[in-house]
Amino acid sequence: TPVVAAAKRRYRPGDKALLEIRRFQKSTDLLMRKLPFARLVREIQMNFSGHQFRWQSSALLALQEAAEAHLVRIFEDATLCSIHAKRVTLMVKDIQLARRIRGREHE
């Protein structure tokens, strides 16, 4: 008897993206990889000070949590800007406007 495979689920355009957005909104995991983020932090710190420092893993983790939370807030505001402009697509100008509205104290 031949084995009949179940038909693969076919999503309409955009449905998969919405499912992915919901999945990421529910999760509390970090989205950026830890090692590349740590390298970036060390590189920025080296450019500012000229000396190499040692970082506690908990300090890097706290910095990454704060950075991701900041990015999420900017993207939320930028999404509202694009919706206000009657667009679905997020554009660079939306992010720039969101950052400008937020002001200096939130950078």
C-alpha positions, -999 to +999 in steps of 0.1 A: +000+000+000+015+034-009+020+059+018+001+091+012+018+123+025-004+150+040-007+181+019+017+208+030+001+238+046-001+267+021-001+302+037-013+332+020+012+361+014+017+379+047+002+352+070+035+336+077+050+370+086+021+377+110+026+343+127+063+351+131+055+385+146+031+369+171+057+343+180+084+369+186+060+391+206+052+362+229+088+352+235+111+367+261+143+353+246+171+375+233+169+379+195+205+390+189+233+364+192+253+369+224+288+365+210+285+390+181+268+415+205+297+411+230+322+417+202+304+448+192+303+461+228+340+455+232+348+471+199+328+503+208+344+504+242+379+500+227+372+529+203+361+551+232+388+543+257+417+530+238+422+503+265+408+468+266+386+460+296+372+428+309+334+425+309+314+404+333+290+382+314+261+396+335+271+431+325+270+421+288+237+404+293+222+434+310+235+457+282+220+434+256+186+433+273+186+471+275+196+474+238+170+450+226+143+467+247+153+501+233+151+487+197+117+472+203+104+506+216+118+523+185+103+498+161+069+500+179+069+538+175+081+535+139+053+511+131+028+535+145+043+562+122+039+540+092+003+531+101-004+569+106+010+575+070-015+548+058+013+524+049+019+488+059+056+489+050+080+502+076+105+526+061+137+543+072+118+577+075+094+561+100+123+551+122+139+585+119+106+602+128+101+579+158+136+587+171+131+624+166+097+624+184+112+604+213+139+630+217+175+630+230+168+617+265+156+583+250+187+576+229 
